[in-house]
Amino acid sequence: MRYLSFPLRNNLFVAPMAGVTDRPFRQLCRKLGAGLAVSEMVTSNSLLYGSAKTRRRADHMGEAAPVAVQIAGSDPATMARAARHNVDHGAQIIDINLGCPAKKICQAMAGSALLKDESQVGRILEAVVGAVPDTPVTLKIRTGWDRDHCNAPAILKIAESSGIRALTVHGRTRACGYSGRAEYETIAALKAGARIPIVANGDIDSPEKARQVLDATGADALMIGRAAQGRPWLFREIEHYLATGARQSAPRADEIHGILLEHLEDLYAFYGLDAGVLVARKHISWYTRGLPGSAAFRQRMNRLSDVAGQRRAIDDFFLGLAERDERLHYAPASETAQSEREGPIA
Ligand SMILES: Cc1cc2nc3c(=O)[nH]c(=O)nc-3n(C[C@H](O)[C@H](O)[C@H](O)COP(=O)(O)O)c2cc1C
């Protein structure tokens, strides 16, 4: 597939998730089947450019092209500078988040609150597109602020006339948070009137659901967030299903064991050992969610604070699973705590 003139393996994108889609996770998802992975937000506040976190988020070493970086904020000039800064540091696609959850880095009225102020949206989009004329700029939105302000069609028109090259839509309003179902019919209506590619997002958690959302929306691509946490191989499963209509077999325990250990090595290297162990806990708990014995395992694992202990606990857990069955059988997501899967409103 070609997207914004980049050749991609497929039209399955990893959603930007602050605190989740760091470089190790993006690289892993790409390796296991995702066509594109959008980075966590990189602040548009230049005061933070020097912070270790911001520098880490802007580190794209070894990342496969195209490198897509998301920015968020509410001031056109600051956003334009952020876009330029990220392009100068390797971004090949700039994605603007009109659903920013993080108050710390977004000034008042940033993020999806901005959806209410259409003329300010226009000013931001034009400033960013103008600041990086050789780099495609995309936009990510919810369907509106709340059910009485579903102005995604107006935002689409503003985006098109500002030179935005693609629009991702999470099929919920900001006020909905993560409740209710994603409205694919709203995305379908947008797609029907769009002159730019539309990426459908929200609640895609299986190969069958991916097929259903593509059919229901006619979208050019799908973006997947929470369901990929701890399941980076979901992308290849969806890719296979879309191509053949058949499900791949459940993954082998020894393969996932190996993928997780490699993921951890990347996290330790990226964050350093102390921070790496803490970041790794979150991912380990996602990888094991829904597997037999995972609750007790997580309790044990959360008490371990060193790399060797973490590796050993994972070896014990996965070798135990492999003895019972060479394939992993996850309980359906609906049977695992929803609260474990939700993040900031975006
Ligand atoms: C932990 C977490 C962090 C998120 N951070 C961002 C973000 O930085 N930028 C953004 O546009 N959306 C963010 N989102 C929203 C996701 O990109 C996506 O739109 C949303 O989760 C719906 O897709 P899903 O149902 O596939 O998870 C975040 C979601 C989660 C769960």
Ligand as a Chemical Component Dictionary entry (heavy atoms), coordinates in Angstrom:
data_LIG
# 
_chem_comp.id                   LIG 
_chem_comp.type                 NON-POLYMER 
_chem_comp.pdbx_formal_charge   0 
_chem_comp.three_letter_code    LIG 
# 
loop_
_chem_comp_atom.comp_id 
_chem_comp_atom.atom_id 
_chem_comp_atom.alt_atom_id 
_chem_comp_atom.type_symbol 
_chem_comp_atom.charge 
_chem_comp_atom.model_Cartn_x 
_chem_comp_atom.model_Cartn_y 
_chem_comp_atom.model_Cartn_z 
_chem_comp_atom.pdbx_ordinal 
LIG C1  C1  C 0 -2.550 4.654  27.296 1  
LIG C2  C2  C 0 -3.099 5.467  26.144 2  
LIG C3  C3  C 0 -2.423 6.601  25.735 3  
LIG C4  C4  C 0 -2.904 7.354  24.657 4  
LIG N1  N1  N 0 -2.168 8.438  24.219 5  
LIG C5  C5  C 0 -2.556 9.081  23.088 6  
LIG C6  C6  C 0 -1.740 10.098 22.523 7  
LIG O1  O1  O 0 -0.669 10.443 23.032 8  
LIG N2  N2  N 0 -2.190 10.703 21.390 9  
LIG C7  C7  C 0 -3.365 10.347 20.784 10 
LIG O2  O2  O 0 -3.733 10.909 19.754 11 
LIG N3  N3  N 0 -4.145 9.374  21.294 12 
LIG C8  C8  C 0 -3.757 8.723  22.412 13 
LIG N4  N4  N 0 -4.522 7.692  22.884 14 
LIG C9  C9  C 0 -5.744 7.284  22.153 15 
LIG C10 C10 C 0 -5.424 6.185  21.144 16 
LIG O3  O3  O 0 -4.522 6.631  20.152 17 
LIG C11 C11 C 0 -6.713 5.702  20.439 18 
LIG O4  O4  O 0 -7.288 6.782  19.731 19 
LIG C12 C12 C 0 -7.756 5.157  21.417 20 
LIG O5  O5  O 0 -7.168 4.339  22.410 21 
LIG C13 C13 C 0 -8.844 4.365  20.680 22 
LIG O6  O6  O 0 -8.299 3.287  19.974 23 
LIG P1  P1  P 0 -8.341 1.763  20.549 24 
LIG O7  O7  O 0 -9.787 1.456  20.848 25 
LIG O8  O8  O 0 -7.784 0.921  19.447 26 
LIG O9  O9  O 0 -7.526 1.753  21.794 27 
LIG C14 C14 C 0 -4.090 6.963  23.988 28 
LIG C15 C15 C 0 -4.764 5.821  24.415 29 
LIG C16 C16 C 0 -4.278 5.062  25.474 30 
LIG C17 C17 C 0 -5.015 3.809  25.873 31 
# 
loop_
_chem_comp_bond.comp_id 
_chem_comp_bond.atom_id_1 
_chem_comp_bond.atom_id_2 
_chem_comp_bond.value_order 
_chem_comp_bond.pdbx_ordinal 
LIG C1  C2  SING 1  
LIG C2  C3  SING 2  
LIG C2  C16 DOUB 3  
LIG C3  C4  DOUB 4  
LIG C4  N1  SING 5  
LIG C4  C14 SING 6  
LIG N1  C5  DOUB 7  
LIG C5  C6  SING 8  
LIG C5  C8  SING 9  
LIG C6  O1  DOUB 10 
LIG C6  N2  SING 11 
LIG N2  C7  SING 12 
LIG C7  O2  DOUB 13 
LIG C7  N3  SING 14 
LIG N3  C8  DOUB 15 
LIG C8  N4  SING 16 
LIG N4  C9  SING 17 
LIG N4  C14 SING 18 
LIG C9  C10 SING 19 
LIG C10 O3  SING 20 
LIG C10 C11 SING 21 
LIG C11 O4  SING 22 
LIG C11 C12 SING 23 
LIG C12 O5  SING 24 
LIG C12 C13 SING 25 
LIG C13 O6  SING 26 
LIG O6  P1  SING 27 
LIG P1  O7  DOUB 28 
LIG P1  O8  SING 29 
LIG P1  O9  SING 30 
LIG C14 C15 DOUB 31 
LIG C15 C16 SING 32 
LIG C16 C17 SING 33 
# 
